[in-house]
Amino acid sequence: MTTEPPLELDNFFATIQNPYPTYTYLREHDPVHWNPMFNCYMLTRFDDVHMAFFDHQRFSSDIWSSVPEVIGFAGDDESSQQLRQIIPFMAYNLQGMDPPGHTRQRALMTKTFTPRMIESFRPTIQRLVDELIDAQLEHGRMDLVNDLAYPLPSNVILDLLGIPRSGRPYIQASAEAINEFVATLLFTGPVVWPRLAGVFADVKAYLKQLIAQRRAEPGDDLLSKMVQAEEGGDVLSEDEIIIATNFLLFAGHETTANLIGVGMYHLMQHPDQLEYLRTNPSSIPIAIEELLRYVSPVHTLARRTTQEMTMRGVTLPENASIFLLVGAANRDPEKFPDPEKLAIHRAPTRTLGFGYGIHYCLGAALARLESQVAFETILRRLPTLKMLVETPEFRPNYSLRGLKSLPVAFT
């Protein structure tokens, strides 16, 4: 008789390949779970995560600004100075701010990030998808992640902002630096800070040059519109534009790449649903809503309690770190019948794939548009698509869960 190994309930890195058995256990037995490894409480049920998103007064998004003081690096030593170069990129973007700062900055950015502007990019997105596929056609194979899912949203957001493709290495380095800082803060600390601070300094210098150019010669791109944005006499400062631009570049390609890459992986594991979408492309928008639920491109988000409270019999102290496990909430059987099943015909129901409340993803419409064009084009142009690996490997990022690669072949 064999017994199943015990579930890993605390180490996110150990469950990245398949976290769902752990999620099921926690939802059923310990929905407000204390995680001693990450010094946080983890919420796994839909109603709890939804409530934390909605109640921004008790669940603060400002989790980064006080990090130097909390971990003891607020002095004038070299490590503290390096940390001060990193923290603004984490703390002063829309995702990491509370009102009133969040309200002000979002209002200014919403004036530029309009639905009409996003929809106007549909032909550009279509051209980019076709170009990426064309580049691999003669080979009869490609890596759907590295040859399409990642470069597509990366190039789209660069074009949308009006940043030349030559700037892509800065953006890639910044995204990798953000991921590394989040993943290593509790484990390696200042060892990596000199290198990461250098990356952010380079990005800041590069974007400052572009902002100066847009002030002198504004164009029709998003960066120019942010430079020109005004609301009641208020404008975005240079530092705010730099951090907002960096955040858009990071969030604008990581989440969409995960949705396309992991979404295609699961569709290929369900060939009947894949074939249905191929012959009924008008159903792709509804299917994407189901994939948002099933995949959860943003898998985990953090909050901080502003006061002591009780949830499901567990006392959460003031200033407690709270991890919202979106990937678990989106498979809660109390909200979604048969949640472990991918069902592209599932009636659209509000998921938490793009968050909720005041921090609902500013680029959700762009991510949906990119995914719609990508899925439709892949299914139309590559009808014989098949995976070349049985189980692709996920990247070691518990917050933004995506594949390292997805090699496929076609004729």
Stockholm file with secondary structure:
# STOCKHOLM 1.0

chainA/1-411         MTTEPPLELDNFFATIQNPYPTYTYLREHDPVHWNPMFNCYMLTRFDDVHMAFFDHQRFSSDIWSSVPEVIGFAGDDESSQQLRQIIPFMAYNLQGMDPPGHTRQRALMTKTFTPRMIESFRPTIQRLVDELIDAQLEHGRMDLVNDLAYPLPSNVILDLLGIPRSGRPYIQASAEAINEFVATLLFTGPVVWPRLAGVFADVKAYLKQLIAQRRAEPGDDLLSKMVQAEEGGDVLSEDEIIIATNFLLFAGHETTANLIGVGMYHLMQHPDQLEYLRTNPSSIPIAIEELLRYVSPVHTLARRTTQEMTMRGVTLPENASIFLLVGAANRDPEKFPDPEKLAIHRAPTRTLGFGYGIHYCLGAALARLESQVAFETILRRLPTLKMLVETPEFRPNYSLRGLKSLPVAFT
#=GR chainA/1-411 SS CCCCCCCCCSCHHHHTTCCHHHHHHHHHHCSEEEETTTTEEEECSHHHHHHHHHCTTTEESCCSTTHHHHTTCCSSSHHHHHHHHHHHHHHSSGGGCCTTHHHHHHHHHHTTSCHHHHHTTHHHHHHHHHHHHHHHHTTTEEEIIIIIITHHHHHHHHHHHTCCGGGHHHHHHHHHHHHHHHHHTTTTGGGSHHHHHHHHHHHHHHHHHHHHHHHHSCCSSHHHHHHHCEETTEECCHHHHHHHHHHHHHHHHHHHHHHHHHHHHHHHTCHHHHHHHHHCGGGHHHHHHHHHHHHCSSCEEEEEESSCEEETTEEECTTCEEEEEHHHHTTCTTTSSSTTSCCTTSCCCCCSTTCCGGGSCTTHHHHHHHHHHHHHHHHHHCTTCEESSSSCCBCSCSSSCCBSCCEEECC
#=GC SS_cons         CCCCCCCCCSCHHHHTTCCHHHHHHHHHHCSEEEETTTTEEEECSHHHHHHHHHCTTTEESCCSTTHHHHTTCCSSSHHHHHHHHHHHHHHSSGGGCCTTHHHHHHHHHHTTSCHHHHHTTHHHHHHHHHHHHHHHHTTTEEEIIIIIITHHHHHHHHHHHTCCGGGHHHHHHHHHHHHHHHHHTTTTGGGSHHHHHHHHHHHHHHHHHHHHHHHHSCCSSHHHHHHHCEETTEECCHHHHHHHHHHHHHHHHHHHHHHHHHHHHHHHTCHHHHHHHHHCGGGHHHHHHHHHHHHCSSCEEEEEESSCEEETTEEECTTCEEEEEHHHHTTCTTTSSSTTSCCTTSCCCCCSTTCCGGGSCTTHHHHHHHHHHHHHHHHHHCTTCEESSSSCCBCSCSSSCCBSCCEEECC
//
